[in-house]
Amino acid sequence: MNSTERRLNILVLLQSNQNWNVDQMADHFGVSRRTIFRDLKTFSELNLPVTYDKDSGYGMMKGFSIPPIMFSPKELSTILIGLSFVESQVDETMVKDAQAVQYKINSVLPTDELKQFMRSLGDKTIVDPYKKYAADKRKGGDWFTIANAIAKQHEILFDYTSARSGEKSRRRVKPYLIVYFTDHWTLIGYCTERKGIRSFRLDRLSGVELTPQSFSLKRVPGEKALLFRTAEDAQIIKVRIHNDQLMRFKTSLPAVIEKETAVKNSDHTEISFLFDNLDFINTWLFSFHNDVKVLEPKELIEKRVILIRDMLRNI
């Protein structure tokens, strides 16, 4: 990072409503205290309203703001990776929103060199091409209204279409999280009609409304508990996975790993986790073919045998 970029970033820190002392800034940017003092002197020479308090450190005068700061090529690259991910989504609205953001950023870049850099990198950066070009785009339940409700801690109303029956019901929900699962986005929140925490696919939501009713997060379970909650009848699943597939298994497993043990004199690892839907996990495990072996419970092993027999009948 050159001195100009560092000074622009220091100004961003000083506008963050948090005071910083010289040691903190030096550590943050990986430079010496003397360098930070030189930067602060430059701000003084430019008559920027940098404030100083002997107890809390340096800050910026309230009410003062600096116009949007120019992105560096590295920062633009980071933004484009994120936008490329959003453009690969199955949600039609998100794709359009990501494209709009990219157009706006490009329109305010101060140099033709940066604009060309962004266009070139944007055209050549693709995240998950199979979703981007092969999957049909769906409308996803007004994700921005839901995100806005989460940020403001307000309840929402929406119509939800059941995947099993196709019936539509009106729901009132305290929204907690929006989560991306492989091919769809999901809302996790407290449903007042069902009196419990439920998950809702965004592409099955319609008529989303932000209500004036607020809610508190004081007694809401943590993020991990919301994501990997299990029913009281959840069972311990124990499998043996080939180490070649271990990373993919761990990063896509829809549960929290309870125990992980390397098998001695073997290229396999045994993993135990809790799960409450044996039919779902049985189907999911088949994506690892013969690289995974179910050790427990017996009921899941039997389900695997039945599923294999059904598959053989269709050959």
N, C-alpha and C positions, 0 to 999 in steps of 0.2 A: 504494500500500500504506500503510495507516494504521499508527500506532505499535504498536497491539496486535498486528496481524498480523506486523509486522516482529520484534517481540520473541519471538513464538511461533516464528517461523522461525529466529531466532538460537539459541534453545534447541535446535531440531532440529539445527542445525549443530554446536553444542557437544557433542551426544550422539553424534556420528558417528565417534568415536574418532580425530578429527583436530583438532589445535589450530589456532586462528585468531588472528592478531594484529588490532589495531584497524584498520590500513590495509586489510587483506584484507576485513574485514567491511564497512567503509565503502564500498569499491569494489563489493562483491557486492550491496549493497542500494541503492547510489546515493545515499548520504547522507554527511554530514560526520563527521569523527572525533569532534567534540563530541557529536553525536547518539548515536554508539555508546557513548561513555563514559556518557552519561545512561542508556542502556538497561542497561549493566552495573551502574550504581549502583542501578537499580531491582531488579535480581536480588539484589544484596547486601541491600537493605532487606527483601526477601521471604525472606531466609535460604536462597536456593538455593545449593547447593554448587558454585559456579563456581570453577574453579582457575586459577591464573596461574603461568606460568614465563617468566622474562625472555628466554629463548632461543626457545622454541616458541610462546608466546602463551597464549591462553585456551582452557580446555576444561571438561569436566564431570567431577566425581568419579566414579571407576569404581564400578559397582554401583548408581548412582543413575539412575532413569529417570522421565520425566514421562508421565502418562497420554496416550492418543491425543489429538492436537490437532484442534480443530475445523477443518473445511474452509471455505475462503472460497467465495463463489458462483462465482468464476472457476475455482478448483480443481475444484469439483464439475462445472462445465461441461466441463472437460478430461477428467475421469474418465468422464463420460457419453458423450462422443464416442468414447472408447476402447471402452466397453462396447457402444455401438451398433454399432461395427465388428464386434466379436466376435459379437453377436447376429445379424448378417447372414451369418455364415459358413454353409457347407454342412455343417459338422460339428455333429451333434446334441448331443454332449456339451458342446462349447464354448458353445453357445447356452444350455444349461441352467446351466452354471457362471457365465456372465455375468449371467444373471437372478438367481442366488443372491447374487452379489456386490452387485448393486444393492439387493436386499431388505435385506441386512445393513447396508450403508452407511446406508440410509434409517432403519433401526431405531435407530441410535446417534446420529443427528444431534440436537443439543441443543435446537433450536428448531423450532416448527411452521412458521415462515416458511421455514427452509431445507428442511424436509421437503416443503413444498408446491412450492418452487422445483425440487427434484429431480424430483418426480413430474411436474410440468408440462413441464420440459425433456426428461425421459426419454421422455414420450409424443410429443413433437413433434420429436425428433431421430432421423433415419433415415439410415443409411449404406447405400448400394447397395440400394434397395428391390426391385430385380428378383431379387436373390439371396435377400433376406429373405422375400419372399412367393411367388416363382415356383419357386425351386429346391427339389428334394426334399432333405431333410436326411439325411445319412449318418453312421454311427458311424465315428469316425476313429482307431482304433488306440491308444486310451489315451494321449493327448498329454501328460498330466501325468506319467505314469511315464517317458516319454521325456525330457521337460524336466528331471525330477528326475535322471535318469541323466546328462544333459549337465552339469548343475550340479555333480554329485558326481564326474564323470569315471569312470563305471562302465559296463561293457559291458552290453548287453541281448540277450535272446533273444526271437524272435518268429517266427510263421508268416507267410509272405508269398505272396500269390496273384498269379501272373503274369498280366499283362493280355493277353498273346498266347495262351498255351496254357490258362490257367485252372488250371494245376497249382499246388499248394501245397508250399512247401519251408520247412524250418526254418533260420533264419539267426541268426548271432551277429555283432553289429555294435558297433563303437566309435562312438557317436553324437557328431556334431560340431555340426550345425546343424538347426534346424527352420525351414523357409522356406514362405512363402505365395505361391502362383502362381495368381492370377486366380480359380480355382474349386476349388482343393484345397491341402492342406498336404503338404509333402514333408520327409522326413528325409534328411539327407546324412551319411554316415559310412563307416567302413572295414569292409567285409564280410570276415570271416575265411575264409568258404567260397569267395568269388570272388577273394580276395587283392587287393583294390583298393577304391578309393573308389566308392561306388554311391549312387544316389538311390532312395528308397522312398516311394511315396504312402501317407499315413497311413490312408486308407480301405481299403487292401488289406492292412493289418497286423492280426493277431489274436494273442491269447495272449502279450501283451508281458510279459516278466519282467525285473526288475532283478537283475543278478548281483553277487556280491561281488568280481568281478574288476575292478580299476581299470586305467586306462591314462593315459599321459602325453600332453600336448599339445605337447611340445617340438618334434617334427618334423612337426606337422600343418600343411598349407598354410594360408595366410591366408584370411579370409572371402571375399575377391574371387576368389581362385584356386579355392576350393571351389564357389562359385556359377557361375562362368563357365569351368570347365575344359573343354578340348576334346581330342579324340583327335589322334594324330599325323598323321592324314590330313585334318585340318581344312583347308578352303580359304578363300581370301580372297573375300568376297562384297562387291561394289561396287554400290550402288544410287543412284538420284537420286530424292529425295523433295521433294514440294511443301512449302513452308515453312508452309502452313496446318496440315499434318499432322506437322511436324517434332517438336514436343514430345511428341505421343502416340507417335510412332515411337521416340524416344529413351528414353522412360520405360517402354516395354513390350518393347523389343528384348531377347531372351534371350541377349545376348552383349555383350562389351566393344567399344566403338567404337575402332577403331585410328586412323582418320583422318576428319576432318570438314572439308569445304571448301565455302564458299559459291560458287555458280556466278555468274560475272560477268554483269551485265546480265540477270539472271533471278531469278525468285522460287522457285528450287529450291536444294537443298543436296545435295552428294554425300557419302555415308557409306560407309566401308569397315569390315568386321569379319570375324573368323574364325568359321567354323561347320563342324560335321562331319556334319550331316544335311541334305542338300539337299531331300529330300522334305518334311521338317518345315518348314523355313524357306520353302519354296515355298508351302505352304498358308498359313502365317502371313502372308506378304507380301500375299496376296489380300485380307486384311482392310482394306488401304489402297486397294483398287480401282485406278483409273487415276491415283492421286496418287503412285504409285511406279513406277519403271522400273528393271529389272535391267540393269546394264551388264556385269558379270562375275560368274561364269565362264560360258562358252558352254553348259556342261552344264545350268546352272540355267535359262538362257533357254529351252533346248529343253524342259525339264520344264514350264515355264510354258505353252508352246504346246500341249503334250500335254494338260495339265490343262484348258486353255480349250476344246480340242476335245471332251474328255469332258463338260464342262459343257454345251456346245452340243447334244450328242446327247441330253441329258436334258431339253431344253426342249420 
